Amino acid sequence: MSVLLSEFQNGILTLTLNRPEAINAFTTELLRSLATALAKEASGPEVRVVLLRGAGRGFCSGQDLREFEGQEISYKGHLKNYQAVIENLVSLKKPVLAAIHGAAAGAGLSLALACDLRIAAADAVLSTGFSRIGLIPDAGMNYHLPRIVGHAKALELELLSPRLNAEQALALGLVNRVVPTEGFADEVSKLAAELANGPTKTFGLIKQALYKSHHSTLEEMLEYEAILQDLAGRSADHKEGVQAFYEKRPPQFHGN
């Protein structure tokens, strides 16, 4: 059985972490499969949005510690597998949605934080987790977490590693919305469809702009916005959006 399931429909590429017996804990095989899918399948022009989810009772519980039980390993070497996943994820020029139910802990939370939007079921539980086993957060958590919650709160979450319920995560901005567990799949599908029907090229440019803002001055960003706006302004979706505005109808975007 594949550790990563892939399904494409109506512009939505759904990638499902498929190790439910271990709450989808990462192994080298799963990480490499996910990195490859993000680099190849997800980059195709027919894909308008990527949906990441977990099979079974949770999203992802982090690294499977049993994979290296009794072995001396190089964490620096192993983390290259995580780096490939996070870099491929962040560089995608289209929205990535994480659907979180049950546990999202350790590197599983890192994966979710690297996504563009996070929707959580009411039963979701989030935790940084690393300090509980004497490790520092990795897989990009030290990059994304303070940018979402601020430096002081990130320190608290990483040092104390509290288990946050869905409403607490929402209050901190760790997730964008919380929905009832019973209707979770339907709400995820609705949000994914909304993104898939949007101006995909423009979404990609928005992501580029926001990531560049992390290490740019105001003057640099004003110039970069002008460059990207020029690209967006020449897109077919911009022309359709303006035409739809004049005709007082919903736009029909095609992602280009």
C-alpha positions in Angstrom: 0.0 0.0 0.0 1.3 3.4 -1.0 2.3 5.7 1.9 1.1 8.7 -0.2 -2.2 8.7 -2.1 -2.7 11.1 -5.0 -6.0 12.1 -6.6 -6.7 14.8 -9.1 -10.2 16.2 -9.9 -11.6 19.5 -11.0 -8.2 21.3 -10.7 -7.6 20.0 -7.1 -4.7 17.7 -6.5 -5.3 15.9 -3.2 -2.2 14.4 -1.5 -3.1 12.1 1.4 -0.5 11.0 3.9 -1.3 7.3 4.2 0.2 5.8 7.3 -3.0 5.8 9.4 -1.6 3.1 11.8 1.0 5.6 12.9 -1.1 8.8 12.6 0.7 9.4 9.3 4.1 9.8 11.0 6.9 10.6 8.5 9.3 8.0 7.3 12.0 8.5 4.7 9.8 6.9 2.1 6.9 9.1 2.8 9.0 12.3 2.8 10.6 11.4 -0.5 7.2 10.5 -2.0 5.8 13.8 -0.9 8.7 15.8 -2.2 8.5 14.2 -5.6 4.7 14.7 -5.8 5.1 18.4 -5.0 7.9 18.8 -7.5 6.2 16.9 -10.4 2.4 16.3 -10.0 1.7 19.6 -8.2 3.6 21.8 -10.6 1.5 20.9 -13.7 -0.6 23.7 -15.2 -3.8 21.7 -14.8 -3.4 21.8 -11.0 -5.1 24.9 -9.5 -4.8 24.0 -5.8 -3.0 21.4 -3.7 -4.8 19.9 -0.8 -2.8 18.1 1.9 -4.6 15.8 4.3 -4.0 12.7 6.5 -5.7 9.4 6.4 -7.4 7.9 9.4 -7.6 9.7 12.8 -5.1 12.5 12.4 -3.2 14.8 10.1 0.4 13.9 11.0 2.2 13.1 14.2 5.6 14.1 13.0 8.7 11.9 12.5 8.2 8.2 13.1 10.8 7.7 15.9 10.7 3.9 15.3 12.3 4.3 11.9 15.7 4.9 13.5 15.3 3.0 16.7 18.6 1.6 18.0 20.5 3.4 15.2 23.0 6.3 15.2 21.7 8.7 12.6 22.8 12.1 11.2 19.9 14.4 11.8 21.5 16.9 9.4 21.5 14.3 6.7 18.0 13.1 7.4 16.6 16.7 7.5 17.5 17.1 3.8 14.3 15.0 3.1 12.3 17.5 5.1 14.0 20.4 3.4 13.0 19.1 0.0 9.3 18.9 1.0 9.2 22.3 2.6 11.1 24.1 -0.2 8.9 22.4 -2.9 5.8 23.3 -1.0 6.6 26.9 -0.5 7.8 27.5 -4.0 4.6 26.2 -5.6 3.0 29.0 -7.6 -0.5 28.0 -6.5 -2.4 27.8 -3.2 -1.7 24.9 -0.8 -4.4 24.0 1.7 -3.8 21.9 4.8 -6.9 20.0 6.1 -6.1 19.3 9.8 -8.0 16.8 11.9 -6.8 15.0 15.0 -3.1 15.5 15.7 -0.7 17.8 13.9 2.5 17.6 16.0 6.2 18.1 15.5 7.1 18.0 11.9 3.5 17.4 11.1 2.8 20.9 12.4 5.8 22.2 10.5 4.2 20.8 7.3 0.9 22.5 8.1 2.5 25.9 8.8 4.3 25.8 5.5 0.9 25.6 3.7 -0.8 28.8 2.6 -4.1 28.1 4.3 -5.1 25.8 7.2 -8.6 24.6 7.9 -9.1 22.6 11.1 -11.7 20.2 12.3 -13.0 20.9 15.8 -11.2 17.8 17.1 -7.8 19.0 15.9 -4.9 19.2 18.4 -1.7 21.1 17.5 1.6 20.9 19.3 5.2 21.8 18.4 6.2 18.6 20.3 10.0 18.7 19.7 11.2 19.9 23.1 9.3 16.9 24.7 11.9 14.6 23.1 14.9 16.9 23.6 15.1 18.3 20.0 14.7 21.7 18.5 11.9 22.4 16.0 12.8 21.8 12.4 11.3 21.4 8.9 10.9 25.2 8.7 9.0 25.7 12.0 11.5 28.3 13.2 10.8 30.2 10.0 7.0 30.0 9.8 5.9 29.9 13.4 7.3 33.3 14.6 5.9 35.0 11.4 2.5 33.7 12.3 2.3 34.2 16.1 5.2 36.5 16.8 8.6 35.9 18.5 7.4 35.8 22.1 4.5 33.4 21.5 6.7 31.2 19.3 9.2 30.8 22.1 6.4 29.8 24.5 5.0 27.3 22.1 8.4 25.8 21.3 9.8 25.7 24.9 6.6 24.5 26.6 5.1 22.6 23.8 1.5 22.9 25.0 -1.3 20.9 23.3 -3.6 23.4 21.6 -7.2 22.6 20.7 -8.7 23.9 17.5 -10.2 27.1 19.0 -6.9 28.0 20.7 -5.0 27.5 17.5 -7.6 29.7 15.7 -7.1 32.5 18.3 -3.4 32.4 17.7 -3.7 32.4 13.9 -2.2 28.9 13.5 -5.3 27.9 11.5 -7.6 30.1 9.4 -10.9 28.5 10.3 -12.4 25.8 12.4 -15.4 23.7 11.3 -17.4 21.0 13.0 -15.8 17.6 12.7 -19.0 16.0 11.3 -19.0 18.3 8.2 -15.2 18.7 7.9 -14.7 16.9 4.6 -17.5 18.9 3.0 -16.1 22.2 4.2 -12.6 21.3 3.0 -14.0 20.5 -0.4 -15.8 23.8 -0.6 -12.7 25.8 0.3 -10.5 23.8 -2.1 -13.1 24.3 -4.9 -13.2 28.1 -4.2 -9.4 28.3 -4.5 -9.4 26.0 -7.6 -11.8 28.4 -9.3 -9.7 31.5 -8.5 -7.1 33.4 -10.5 -4.3 30.8 -10.1 -1.5 32.9 -11.7 -2.4 35.8 -9.5 -2.4 33.6 -6.4 1.1 32.5 -7.2 2.2 36.1 -7.6 0.7 37.0 -4.2 2.7 34.2 -2.6 5.9 35.5 -4.3 5.3 39.0 -3.0 4.6 38.0 0.6 7.6 35.7 0.9 9.9 38.4 -0.6 8.5 40.9 1.9 10.2 38.9 4.7 13.6 40.2 3.7 12.9 43.4 1.8 12.7 47.1 2.5 9.5 49.1 1.8 11.2 50.7 -1.3 12.1 47.2 -2.6 8.6 45.9 -2.1 7.0 48.9 -3.8 9.2 48.2 -6.8 8.5 44.4 -6.7 4.8 45.0 -6.4 4.9 47.1 -9.6 6.8 44.3 -11.4 4.3 41.6 -10.3 1.3 43.8 -10.9 2.5 44.3 -14.5 2.5 40.5 -14.9 -1.0 40.1 -13.3 -2.3 43.0 -15.4 -1.5 41.1 -18.6 -3.1 37.9 -17.5 -6.3 36.5 -19.1 -7.8 36.3 -15.6 -7.4 40.0 -15.0 -9.2 40.7 -18.3 -12.0 38.3 -17.3 -12.2 39.9 -13.8 -12.7 43.4 -15.2 -15.2 42.2 -17.8 -17.2 40.4 -15.2 -17.1 43.5 -13.0 -18.6 45.6 -15.8 -21.2 42.9 -16.6 -22.1 42.5 -13.0 -21.5 38.7 -13.0 -19.2 36.3 -11.2 -15.8 36.0 -13.0 -14.9 32.7 -14.7 -11.2 32.4 -14.1 -9.1 29.8 -15.9 -5.9 30.2 -14.0 -3.8 32.1 -16.6 
